[in-house]
């Protein structure tokens, strides 16, 4: 009986420790993440000036997506993963704009409210990275919805909805 109490105490302590670690990981230093991403992208010479930075949490990895200009003054997006994976750089002109995605979103879903539209990277069924625009919105059934459009041409890829309580 005493052994069960010790094991239960150890399990509770581990759960508390993991909970605190998880909480710190998701709430800690969003600006610090962006600063680290900018420093990495600048050190690898893929971006010279940063105009905007957003965090993207995909189904497989998290990224800080930087928008700015490279050494040739071309407008680029740089996808900086939160791990040691290589950076992904795309010229803005190689994809559609967020405004194009917004128009398609309005035509296809008629959202009650658009929360945001941001670039990101997802993994398809073939386990390959796909550059996407993620549109987050409240749909006509009052569900929190994520719709994904291909970055390159703006075509609809997939969507996921979560019922709000």
Contact map, one row per residue, 1 for C-alpha under 8 A:
111110000000000000000000000000000000000000000000000000000000000000000000000000000000000000000000000000000000000000000000000000000000000000000000000000000000000000000
111111000000000000000000000000000000000000000000000000000000000000000000000000000000000000000000000000000000000000000000000000000000000000000000000000000000000000000
111111100000000000000000000000000000000000000000000000000000000000000000000000000000000000000000000000000000000000000000000000000000000000000000000000000000000000000
111111110000000000000000000000000000000000000000000000000000000000000000000000000000000000000000000000000000000000000000000000000000000000000000000000000000000000000
111111111000000000000000000000000000000000000000000000000000000000000000000000000000000000000000000000000000000000000000000000000000000000000000000000000000000000000
011111111100000000000000000000000000000000000000000000000000000000000000000000000000000000000000000000000000000000000000000000000000000000000000000000000000000000000
001111111110000000000000000000000000000000000000000000000000000000000000000000000000000000000000000000000000000000000000000000000000000000000000000000000000000000000
000111111111000000000000000000000000000000000000000000000000000000000000000000000000000000000000000000000000000000000000000000000000000000000000000000000000000000000
000011111111100000000000000000000000000000000000000000000000000000000000000000000000000000000000000000000000000000000000000000000000000000000000000000000000000000000
000001111111110000000000000000000000000000000000000000000000000000000000000000000000000000000000000000000000000000000000000000000000000000000000000000000000000000000
000000111111111000000000000000000000000000000000000000000000000000000000000000000000000000000000000000000000000000000000000000000000000000000000000000000000000000000
000000011111111100000000000000000000000000000000000000000000000000000000000000000000000000000000000000000000000000000000000000000000000000000000000000000000000000000
000000001111111110000000000000000000000000000000000000000000000000000000000000000000000000000000000000000000000000000000000000000000000000000000000000000000000000000
000000000111111111000000000000000000000000000000000000000000000000000000000000000000000000000000000000000000000000000000000000000000000000000000000000000000000000000
000000000011111111100000000000000000000000000000000000000000000000000000000000000000000000000000000000000000000000000000000000000000000000000000000000000000000000000
000000000001111111110000000000000000000000000000000000000000000000000000000000000000000000000000000000000000000000000000000000000000000000000000000000000000000000000
000000000000111111111000000000000000000000000000000000000000000000000000000000000000000000000000000000000000000000000000000000000000000000000000000000000000000000000
000000000000011111111100000000000000000000000000000000000000000000000000000000000000000000000000000000000000000000000000000000000000000000000000000000000000000000000
000000000000001111111110000000000000000000000000000000000000000000000000000000000000000000000000000000000000000000000000000000000000000000000000000000000000000000000
000000000000000111111111000000000000000000000000000000000000000000000000000000000000000000000000000000000000000000000000000000000000000000000000000000000000000000000
000000000000000011111111100000000000000000000000000000000000000000000000000000000000000000000000000000000000000000000000000000000000000000000000000000000000000000000
000000000000000001111111110000000000000000000000000000000000000000000000000000000000000000000000000000000000000000000000000000000000000000000000000000000000000000000
000000000000000000111111111100000000000000000000000000000000000000000000000000000000000000000000000000000000000000000000000000000000000000000000000000000000000000000
000000000000000000011111111100000000000000000000000000000000000000000000000000000000000000000000000000000000000000000000000000000000000000000000000000000000000000000
000000000000000000001111111100000000000000000000000000000000000000000000000000000000000000000000000000000000000000000000000000000000000000000000000000000000000000000
000000000000000000000111111100000000000000000000000000000000000000000000000000000000000000000000000000000000000000000000000000000000000000000000000000000000000000000
000000000000000000000011111111000000000000000000000000000000000000000000000000000000000000000000000000000000000000000000000000000000000000000000000000000000000000000
000000000000000000000011111111000000000000000000000000000000000000000000000000000000000000000000000000000000000000000000000000000000000000000000000000000000000000000
000000000000000000000000001111111000000000000000000000000000000000000000000000000000000000000000000000000000000000000000000000000000000000000000000000000000000000000
000000000000000000000000001111111100000000000000000000000000000000000000000000000000000000000000000000000000000000000000000000000000000000000000000000000000000000000
000000000000000000000000000011111110000000000000000000000000000000000000000000000000000000000000000000000000000000000000000000000000000000000000000000000000000000000
000000000000000000000000000011111111000000000000000000000000000000000000000000000000000000000000000000000000000000000000000000000000000000000000000000000000000000000
000000000000000000000000000011111111100000000000000000000000000100000000000000000000000000000000000000000000000000000000000000000000000000000000000000000000000000000
000000000000000000000000000001111111110000000000000011100000000100000000000000000000000000000000000000000000000000000000000000000000000000000000000000000000000000000
000000000000000000000000000000111111111000000000000000000000000000000000000000000000000000000000000000000000000000000000000000000000000000000000000000000000000000000
000000000000000000000000000000011111111100000000000000000000000000000000000000000000000000000000000000000000000000000000000000000000000000000000000000000000000000000
000000000000000000000000000000001111111110000000000000000000000100000000000000010000000000000000000000000000000000000000000000000000000000000000000000000000000000000
000000000000000000000000000000000111111111000000010000000000000001000000000000000000000000000000000000000000000000000000000000000000000000000000000000000000000000000
000000000000000000000000000000000011111111100000000000000000000000000000000000000000000000000000000000000000000000000000000000000000000000000000000000000000000000000
000000000000000000000000000000000001111111110000000000000000000000000000000000010000000000000000000000000000000000000000000000000000000000000000000000000000000000000
000000000000000000000000000000000000111111111110000000000000000000000000000001010000001000000000000000000000000000000000000000000000000000000000000000000000000000000
000000000000000000000000000000000000011111111111000000000000000000000000000000000000000000000000000000000000000000000000000000000000000000000000000000000000000000000
000000000000000000000000000000000000001111111100000000000000000000000000000000000000000000000000000000000000000000000000000000000000000000000000000000000000000000000
000000000000000000000000000000000000000111111100000000000000000000000000000000000000000000000000000000000000000000000000000000000000000000000000000000000000000000000
000000000000000000000000000000000000000011111111000000000000000000000110000000000000000000000000000000000000000000000000000000000000000000000000000000000000000000000
000000000000000000000000000000000000000011111111000000000000000000000110000001000000000010000000000000000000000000000000000000000000000000000000000000000000000000000
000000000000000000000000000000000000000011001111110000000000000000011110000101000000000000000000000000000000000000000000000000000000000000000000000000000000000000000
000000000000000000000000000000000000000001001111110000000000000000011110000000000000000000000000000000000000000000000000000000000000000000000000000000000000000000000
000000000000000000000000000000000000000000000011111000000000000000011100000000000000000000000000000000000000000000000000000000000000000000000000000000000000000000000
000000000000000000000000000000000000010000000011111110000000000001111000000000000000000000000000000000000000000000000000000000000000000000000000000000000000000000000
000000000000000000000000000000000000000000000000111110000000000001110000000000000000000000000000000000000000000000000000000000000000000000000000000000000000000000000
000000000000000000000000000000000000000000000000011111000000000001110000000000000000000000000000000000000000000000000000000000000000000000000000000000000000000000000
000000000000000000000000000000000100000000000000011111100000000111100000000000000000000000000000000000000000000000000000000000000000000000000000000000000000000000000
000000000000000000000000000000000100000000000000000111110000000111000000000000000000000000000000000000000000000000000100000000000000000000000000000000000000000000000
000000000000000000000000000000000100000000000000000011111000011110000000000000000000000000000000000000000000000000000000000000000000000000000000000000000000000000000
000000000000000000000000000000000000000000000000000001111100011110000000000000000000000000000000000000000000000000000111000000000000000000000000000000000000000000000
000000000000000000000000000000000000000000000000000000111110111000000000000000000000000000000000000000000000000000000001000000000000000000000000000000000000000000000
000000000000000000000000000000000000000000000000000000011111111000000000000000000000000000000000000000000000000000000001110000000000000000000000000000000000000000000
000000000000000000000000000000000000000000000000000000001111100000000000000000000000000000000000000000000000000000000000011000000000000000000000000000000000000000000
000000000000000000000000000000000000000000000000000000000111110000000000000000000000000000000000000000000000000000000000011000000000000000000000000000000000000000000
000000000000000000000000000000000000000000000000000000001111111000000000000000001100000000000000000000000000000000000000010000000000000000000000000000000000000000000
000000000000000000000000000000000000000000000000000000111101111100000000000000001100000000000000000000000000000000000000000000000000000000000000000000000000000000000
000000000000000000000000000000000000000000000000000000111100111110000000000000111100000000000000000000000000000000000001100000000000000000000000000000000000000000000
000000000000000000000000000000001100100000000000000011110000011111000000000000111100000000000000000000000000000000000000000000000000000000000000000000000000000000000
000000000000000000000000000000000000000000000000000011110000001111100000000011110000000000000000000000000000000000000011000000000000000000000000000000000000000000000
000000000000000000000000000000000000010000000000011111000000000111110000000011110000000000000000000000000000000000000000000000000000000000000000000000000000000000000
000000000000000000000000000000000000000000000000011110000000000011111000001111000000000000000000000000000000000000000000000000000000000000000000000000000000000000000
000000000000000000000000000000000000000000000011111100000000000001111100001110000000000000000000000000000000000000000000000000000000000000000000000000000000000000000
000000000000000000000000000000000000000000000011110000000000000000111111111100000000000000000000000000000000000000000000000000000000000000000000000000000000000000000
000000000000000000000000000000000000000000001111100000000000000000011111111100000000000000000000000000000000000000000000000000000000000000000000000000000000000000000
000000000000000000000000000000000000000000001111000000000000000000001111110000000000000000000000000000000000000000000000000000000000000000000000000000000000000000000
000000000000000000000000000000000000000000000000000000000000000000001111110000000000000000000000000000000000000000000000000000000000000000000000000000000000000000000
000000000000000000000000000000000000000000000000000000000000000000001111111000000000000000000000000000000000000000000000000000000000000000000000000000000000000000000
000000000000000000000000000000000000000000000000000000000000000000001111111100000000000000100000000000000000000000000000000000000000000000000000000000000000000000000
000000000000000000000000000000000000000000000000000000000000000000111100111110000000000000111000000000000000000000000000000000000000000000000000000000000000000000000
000000000000000000000000000000000000000000000010000000000000000000111100011111000000000011110000000000000000000000000000000000000000000000000000000000000000000000000
000000000000000000000000000000000000000000000000000000000000000011110000001111100000000011110000000000000000000000000000000000000000000000000000000000000000000000000
000000000000000000000000000000000000000010000110000000000000000011100000000111110000001111000000000000000000000000000000000000000000000000000000000000000000000000000
000000000000000000000000000000000000000000000000000000000000001111000000000011111000001110000000000000000000000000000001100000000000000000000000000000000000000000000
000000000000000000000000000000000000100110000000000000000000001111000000000001111100011100000000000000000000000000000000000000000000000000000000000000000000000000000
000000000000000000000000000000000000000000000000000000000000111100000000000000111111111000000000000000000000000000000000000000000000000000000000000000000000000000000
000000000000000000000000000000000000000000000000000000000000111100000000000000011111100000000000000000000000000000000000000000000000000000000000000000000000000000000
000000000000000000000000000000000000000000000000000000000000000000000000000000001111100000000000000000000000000000000000000000000000000000000000000000000000000000000
000000000000000000000000000000000000000000000000000000000000000000000000000000001111110000000000000000000000000000000000000000000000000000000000000000000000000000000
000000000000000000000000000000000000000000000000000000000000000000000000000000001111111000000000000000000000000000000000000000000000000000000000000000000000000000000
000000000000000000000000000000000000000000000000000000000000000000000000000000011001111100000000000000000000000000000000000000000000000000000000000000000000000000000
000000000000000000000000000000000000000010000000000000000000000000000000000001111000111110000000000000000000000000000000000000000000000000000000000000000000000000000
000000000000000000000000000000000000000000000000000000000000000000000000000001110000011111000000000000000000000000000000000000000000000000000000000000000000000000000
000000000000000000000000000000000000000000000100000000000000000000000000000111100000001111100000000000000000000000000000000000000000000000000000000000000000000000000
000000000000000000000000000000000000000000000000000000000000000000000000000111000000000111110100000000000000000000000000000000000000000000000000000000000000000000000
000000000000000000000000000000000000000000000000000000000000000000000000011110000000000011111110000000000000000000000000000000000000000000000000000000000000000000000
000000000000000000000000000000000000000000000000000000000000000000000000001110000000000001111111100000000000000000000000000000000000000000000000000000000000000000000
000000000000000000000000000000000000000000000000000000000000000000000000001000000000000000111111000000000000000000000000000000000000000000000000000000000000000000000
000000000000000000000000000000000000000000000000000000000000000000000000000000000000000001111111000000000000000000000000000000000000000000000000000000010000000000000
000000000000000000000000000000000000000000000000000000000000000000000000000000000000000000111111100000000000000000000000000000000000000000000000000000111100000000000
000000000000000000000000000000000000000000000000000000000000000000000000000000000000000000011111110110000000000000000000000000000000000000000000000000111100000000000
000000000000000000000000000000000000000000000000000000000000000000000000000000000000000000010011111110000000000000000000000000000000000000000000000000000000000000000
000000000000000000000000000000000000000000000000000000000000000000000000000000000000000000000001111111000000000000001100000000000000100000000000000000000000000000000
000000000000000000000000000000000000000000000000000000000000000000000000000000000000000000000000111111100000000000000000000000000000000000000000000000000000000000000
000000000000000000000000000000000000000000000000000000000000000000000000000000000000000000000001111111110000000000000000000000000000000000000000000000000100000000000
000000000000000000000000000000000000000000000000000000000000000000000000000000000000000000000001111111111000000000001000000000000000101000000000000010000100000000000
000000000000000000000000000000000000000000000000000000000000000000000000000000000000000000000000011111111100000000001000000000000000001000000000000000000000000000000
000000000000000000000000000000000000000000000000000000000000000000000000000000000000000000000000001111111110000000000000000000000000000000000000000000000000000000000
000000000000000000000000000000000000000000000000000000000000000000000000000000000000000000000000000111111111000000000000000000000000000000000000000000000000000000000
000000000000000000000000000000000000000000000000000000000000000000000000000000000000000000000000000011111111111000000000000000000000001000000000000000000000000000000
000000000000000000000000000000000000000000000000000000000000000000000000000000000000000000000000000001111111111000000000000000000000000000000000000000000000000000000
000000000000000000000000000000000000000000000000000000000000000000000000000000000000000000000000000000111111110000000000000000000000000000000000000000000000000000000
000000000000000000000000000000000000000000000000000000000000000000000000000000000000000000000000000000011111110000000000000000000000000000000000000000000000000000000
000000000000000000000000000000000000000000000000000000000000000000000000000000000000000000000000000000001111111000000000000000000000000000110000000000000000000000000
000000000000000000000000000000000000000000000000000000000000000000000000000000000000000000000000000000001111111100000000000000000000000000110000000000000000000000000
000000000000000000000000000000000000000000000000000000000000000000000000000000000000000000000000000000001100111111000000000000000000000011110000000000000000000000000
000000000000000000000000000000000000000000000000000000000000000000000000000000000000000000000000000000000000011111000000000000000000000011110100000000000000000000000
000000000000000000000000000000000000000000000000000000000000000000000000000000000000000000000000000000000000001111100000000000000000000011100000000000000000000000000
000000000000000000000000000000000000000000000000000000000000000000000000000000000000000000000000000000000000001111111000000000000000001111000000000000000000000000000
000000000000000000000000000000000000000000000000000000000000000000000000000000000000000000000000000000000000000011111000000000000000001111000000000000000000000000000
000000000000000000000000000000000000000000000000000000000000000000000000000000000000000000000000000000000000000001111100000000000000001110000000000000000000000000000
000000000000000000000000000000000000000000000000000000000000000000000000000000000000000000000000010011000000000001111110000000000000111100000000000000000000000000000
000000000000000000000000000000000000000000000000000001010000000000000000000000000000000000000000010000000000000000011111000000000000111000000000000000000000000000000
000000000000000000000000000000000000000000000000000000010000000010000000000000000000000000000000000000000000000000001111100000000011110000000000000000100000000000000
000000000000000000000000000000000000000000000000000000011100001010000000000000100000000000000000000000000000000000000111110000000011110000000000000000000000000000000
000000000000000000000000000000000000000000000000000000000100001000000000000000100000000000000000000000000000000000000011111000001111000000000000000000000000000000000
000000000000000000000000000000000000000000000000000000000111100000000000000000000000000000000000000000000000000000000001111100001111000000000000000000000000000000000
000000000000000000000000000000000000000000000000000000000011000000000000000000000000000000000000000000000000000000000000111111111100000000000000000000000000000000000
000000000000000000000000000000000000000000000000000000000000000000000000000000000000000000000000000000000000000000000000011111111100000000000000000000000000000000000
000000000000000000000000000000000000000000000000000000000000000000000000000000000000000000000000000000000000000000000000001111110000000000000000000000000000000000000
000000000000000000000000000000000000000000000000000000000000000000000000000000000000000000000000000000000000000000000000001111110000000000000000000000000000000000000
000000000000000000000000000000000000000000000000000000000000000000000000000000000000000000000000000000000000000000000000001111111000000000000000000000000000000000000
000000000000000000000000000000000000000000000000000000000000000000000000000000000000000000000000000000000000000000000000001111111100000000000000000000000000000000000
000000000000000000000000000000000000000000000000000000000000000000000000000000000000000000000000000000000000000000000000111100111110000000000000000000000000000000000
000000000000000000000000000000000000000000000000000000000000000000000000000000000000000000000000000000000000000000000000111100011111000000000000000001000000000000000
000000000000000000000000000000000000000000000000000000000000000000000000000000000000000000000000000000000000000000000011110000001111100000000000000001110000000000000
000000000000000000000000000000000000000000000000000000000000000000000000000000000000000000000000000000000000000000000011110000000111110000000000000111110000000000000
000000000000000000000000000000000000000000000000000000000000000000000000000000000000000000000000010010000000000000001111000000000011111000000000000111100100000000000
000000000000000000000000000000000000000000000000000000000000000000000000000000000000000000000000000000000000000000001111000000000001111100000000011110000000000000000
000000000000000000000000000000000000000000000000000000000000000000000000000000000000000000000000000011001000000001111100000000000000111110000000111110000000000000000
000000000000000000000000000000000000000000000000000000000000000000000000000000000000000000000000000000000000000001111000000000000000011111000001111000000000000000000
000000000000000000000000000000000000000000000000000000000000000000000000000000000000000000000000000000000000001111110000000000000000001111100001110000000000000000000
000000000000000000000000000000000000000000000000000000000000000000000000000000000000000000000000000000000000001111100000000000000000000111111111100000000000000000000
000000000000000000000000000000000000000000000000000000000000000000000000000000000000000000000000000000000000111110000000000000000000000011111111100000000000000000000
000000000000000000000000000000000000000000000000000000000000000000000000000000000000000000000000000000000000111100000000000000000000000001111110000000000000000000000
000000000000000000000000000000000000000000000000000000000000000000000000000000000000000000000000000000000000000000000000000000000000000001111110000000000000000000000
000000000000000000000000000000000000000000000000000000000000000000000000000000000000000000000000000000000000000100000000000000000000000001111111000000000000000000110
000000000000000000000000000000000000000000000000000000000000000000000000000000000000000000000000000000000000000000000000000000000000000001111111100000000000000011110
000000000000000000000000000000000000000000000000000000000000000000000000000000000000000000000000000000000000000000000000000000000000000111100111110000000000000011110
000000000000000000000000000000000000000000000000000000000000000000000000000000000000000000000000000000000000000000000000000000000000001111100011111000000000001111000
000000000000000000000000000000000000000000000000000000000000000000000000000000000000000000000000000000000000000000000000000000000000011110000001111100000000001110000
000000000000000000000000000000000000000000000000000000000000000000000000000000000000000000000000000000000000000000000000000000000000011100000000111110000001111100000
000000000000000000000000000000000000000000000000000000000000000000000000000000000000000000000000000000000000000000000000000000000001111000000000011111000001111000000
000000000000000000000000000000000000000000000000000000000000000000000000000000000000000000000000000010000000000000000000000000000001111000000000001111100111110000000
000000000000000000000000000000000000000000000000000000000000000000000000000000000000000000000000000000000000000000000000000000000111100000000000000111111111100000000
000000000000000000000000000000000000000000000000000000000000000000000000000000000000000000000011000000000000000000000010000000000011100000000000000011111100000000000
000000000000000000000000000000000000000000000000000000000000000000000000000000000000000000000111000000000000000000000000000000000011000000000000000001111100000000000
000000000000000000000000000000000000000000000000000000000000000000000000000000000000000000000011000000000000000000000000000000000000000000000000000001111110000000000
000000000000000000000000000000000000000000000000000000000000000000000000000000000000000000000011000110000000000000000000000000000000100000000000000011111111000000000
000000000000000000000000000000000000000000000000000000000000000000000000000000000000000000000000000000000000000000000000000000000000000000000000000011001111100000000
000000000000000000000000000000000000000000000000000000000000000000000000000000000000000000000000000000000000000000000000000000000000000000000000001111000111110000000
000000000000000000000000000000000000000000000000000000000000000000000000000000000000000000000000000000000000000000000000000000000000000000000000001111000011111000000
000000000000000000000000000000000000000000000000000000000000000000000000000000000000000000000000000000000000000000000000000000000000000000000000001110000001111100000
000000000000000000000000000000000000000000000000000000000000000000000000000000000000000000000000000000000000000000000000000000000000000000000000111100000000111110000
000000000000000000000000000000000000000000000000000000000000000000000000000000000000000000000000000000000000000000000000000000000000000000000000111000000000011111000
000000000000000000000000000000000000000000000000000000000000000000000000000000000000000000000000000000000000000000000000000000000000000000000011110000000000001111100
000000000000000000000000000000000000000000000000000000000000000000000000000000000000000000000000000000000000000000000000000000000000000000000011100000000000000111110
000000000000000000000000000000000000000000000000000000000000000000000000000000000000000000000000000000000000000000000000000000000000000000000111000000000000000011111
000000000000000000000000000000000000000000000000000000000000000000000000000000000000000000000000000000000000000000000000000000000000000000000111000000000000000001111
000000000000000000000000000000000000000000000000000000000000000000000000000000000000000000000000000000000000000000000000000000000000000000000000000000000000000000111
